[in-house]
Amino acid sequence: MKISWYSPKFGAREKELVNKVLDEAYVNEGPMCKEVEKKISEFLKVKHVILTTSGTAALFLALKADQVIRNLKDYEVIVPDFTCVASANAVRWAGAKEVLVDVNKDDYCINIQDIKRKITPKTKVILITQIIGRCCNMEELNKLAEKHDLIIIEDVAGAFGSKYKNDYLGTIGKAGCFSLQANKIISCGQGGILVTNDDEYANKIRRIRDQGRLNKNEIVYPIEGYNLKLNDILAAVVLGQLENIENRIKNLISQRKQYEKELKDVKEIFLPKTDYENGSVPLWIDPLAENSEKLGKFLVENGISIRKPGWPPVHRNGTYLCEDERFPNSTYISDNSLWVPNGPTTKPEEISYICNKIREFYGYS
Ligand SMILES: Cc1ncc(COP(=O)(O)O)c(C=O)c1O
């Protein structure tokens, strides 16, 4: 038995749509990108949807456009220490300074008390990661942002399709930045989606994404920009995946529930609570586990791919290096958790096999 940690799945529909683009030979950003942006805008109920090359690029564009509009210089962005390093890298890419804060031990989301300790007069943005569909405490965050005149940017790289009550994650802050990389709920290999309800902000983002122009009718480029556009070949893959989004959501929920059920009595495993009632969609399976290092090795020996650490805390990466003691919870989570397989190609019997191996490791029958 060989079980991959997470593999994307593409079907006949994606191939058909890609072929259509290739047959028509319009392969840069064109009608397919437009159609995908429209479909996502309807699905997420958000005014502006802007496709880009990656989740990291989406974060960069969200930060850069805000910087240009507010004429920000020498400023700080709050970033959780437990996230993909891309969140902090995007802040550096935009020329700002990241200020790392700790997270909560129970849901791995940003710790609001630690944000309060680290806000300075230079703070302009709170960048939060809605970890695999688990929503941060938005009521408290919104109050804090309002009090200090900050904006909230949601890193929703792994949270497409997740809701908090009536709102899709990514549409609650000033901007939401999704990833279309291979281990996300919908994927085109590499890609990103930026969403916002703010017209001026959306226009600035579009300009910065395309060398400074808003559309092809502009002959001169009024501001400085880059090329961070997606193309119609990749957009065709996204469209095919989107058509199947409801099934993809159902599958991820059912897989997480299967893990919860089959490991219910295993005291050594703690799965952060998924708020199914309010629309959380668990992208990955990310338990804290006693003896997680040894458990990980045992699973690998039994043909099960895992991720360990899922993410190293940001502060352990070379360019962000500082002492573990400053971030006790993110350090604890990274050291004591592991990510086990799920996703569109994982079968229920494979999840049962994994759960049985976990039970065997801890001596349960
Ligand atoms: C929380 C988070 N932020 C940002 C990213 C970066 O996205 P991308 O790989 O599309 O640049 C990822 C990728 O997995 C992520 O998980």
The ligand as an SDF file (V2000), in Angstrom:
LIG
                    3D

 16 16  0  0  0  0  0  0  0  0999 V2000
   -1.2910   29.7050    4.2490 C   0  0  0  0  0  0  0  0  0  0  0  0
   -0.6210   29.8140    2.9200 C   0  0  0  0  0  0  0  0  0  0  0  0
   -0.2750   31.0270    2.4520 N   0  0  0  0  0  0  0  0  0  0  0  0
    0.3190   31.1910    1.2620 C   0  0  0  0  0  0  0  0  0  0  0  0
    0.6020   30.1100    0.4540 C   0  0  0  0  0  0  0  0  0  0  0  0
    1.2950   30.3410   -0.8520 C   0  0  0  0  0  0  0  0  0  0  0  0
    0.5060   29.9860   -1.9420 O   0  0  0  0  0  0  0  0  0  0  0  0
    1.2350   29.6780   -3.3520 P   0  0  0  0  0  0  0  0  0  0  0  0
    1.9950   28.4070   -3.1630 O   0  0  0  0  0  0  0  0  0  0  0  0
    0.1050   29.5510   -4.3120 O   0  0  0  0  0  0  0  0  0  0  0  0
    2.1000   30.8300   -3.6300 O   0  0  0  0  0  0  0  0  0  0  0  0
    0.2680   28.8230    0.8750 C   0  0  0  0  0  0  0  0  0  0  0  0
    0.5570   27.6430    0.0540 C   0  0  0  0  0  0  0  0  0  0  0  0
    0.2860   26.5200    0.4140 O   0  0  0  0  0  0  0  0  0  0  0  0
   -0.3620   28.6620    2.1460 C   0  0  0  0  0  0  0  0  0  0  0  0
   -0.7010   27.4610    2.6190 O   0  0  0  0  0  0  0  0  0  0  0  0
  1  2  1  0
  2  3  1  0
  2 15  2  0
  3  4  2  0
  4  5  1  0
  5  6  1  0
  5 12  2  0
  6  7  1  0
  7  8  1  0
  8  9  2  0
  8 10  1  0
  8 11  1  0
 12 13  1  0
 12 15  1  0
 13 14  2  0
 15 16  1  0
M  END
$$$$
